């Protein structure tokens, strides 16, 4: 019932009758919401007085009032100002004295023409109060406007950078996850193809792989290259053995078998290196997401945005 009476009271306001020259005086009207749509039609109104009311929230549609150069919102109950408040780039004077603000909107630093700011008697972050000063007189309020705008520019920049880093980390994680899934599908397809081969062919492939592994191990340990399954290569190797003196290093394998063994070894090394790089890079991304990004965000929150 109380809310209904408040809304009815707000609707009864004849905004146009409160306009004198370029000053729209809506102070002491007991209103709880800013009648943005009615004010918006009064393009001549550049000074808006909403002091001594029951306003608690400055909603996003308030930024439609781009013609305003001065706004008095003192002695209300404002706890929240919309984050796109910085769109009011013509604003030169802002009075927020005696409200319930704990922070300024993120885009406040875009108010490039702001020359006067009164934030007295608001439960703001103590660090922010120290930065902008006491605002005890007109000169202090002039300085407060400049300091607040400059500081909020830095805050917005840091927040945007933090969000950009988080977005990049998420994209990279998605890319790595997709690559991992692709490799998994390829392994499954290879396994399926292997199962479809005849039993004799599977045994033959296993025997070939075993001989290649043995050849690679022997070549690495003794400097000797072992022949593959080529009968001619076997014959050539036997003849070479007969001609080689005892104790001499044997290099009689065919070039084709040698290249095949080296290629297999290179592929194995490449797979191991890829796995190590992926593991290391994934750890770095995890640390960036859980450590650096969180630390940057928390630093900003601790300094001002809470």
C-alpha positions, 0 to 999 in steps of 0.5 A: 500500500505504501509503495502504491501511494509513493508511485501515485505521488510521483505520477502527480508531479507536473514537471513542466510547471516546475521549469523556470528558464533553464532551471527545473526545480524538483526539490522537496517533492517527496519523490522516490524515482526520477521522472526521466521521461518527463524531464527528457522532453524539456530540452531547455532544462539544463539545470536539475534540482532533485535535492531533499527527496527520497531517491535511492537509485539513479537508474540507467535511463538517467543518462538520456538527460544529456542536456544537463550541465548541473545536477543537485542530488543532495540530501537523498538516499542514493546508494547506487548510481548506474555504471554508464553515468559517464555518458553525461559528458556535458555535466559541469557541476554535481552535488551528491552531498549527504547520500549513502554512496559507497562508490562512484560509477565505473565510467565516472572518469568520462565526465571530462567537463566536470568542474565541481563535485560535492561528496561530503557525508557519504560512506565512501571508501576511506582510500578514495576520500583521501585521494579527492580531499575533504571537500569542505569548501568551494575550492576543495570541491573544485579540486575534488572533481578533477581528482575524482575524474582522474582517479576513476579513469585509472580505475576503469582502465585497470578493470577493462584490462583485467576483463580483457586478460580474463577473456583471453585466458578463457579463449586460450583454454577453450582452444587448448580443450578443443585441440585436446579433444581433436587429438583424442578423436584422432587416437580413437579413429586410429584405434578403430582402424587398427581393430578393423584390420585382419588379425594377420595384418595386425600381428605383422604391424606389431612385429614391424613396430617391434623390429623398428624399436629394437633397431632404434635402441641398438642404433642409439646404444652402439652406433649401428643401424639395423636393417628393416624388413628388406631382404636385400638390405639383410643380404647387404648387411650379412656381406658387410658383416663378413667384410668388417674387421672385429671391433669396427663400427658397423654402418652397412644398413641401407639409406632407406631403412636408416631414414625410416628409423630416424623419422620414427625417432623424430616423431617420438621426440616431437610428441614428447616435446609437444606434451611437455610444452602443453603441460607447461603452458597449461600450468602457466594459464592456470596460474594466470587465471587463478593468481595474476588475474585474481590479484589484479582484481582484488587490488582494484577492489581493495583500493576503491571498488567495493 
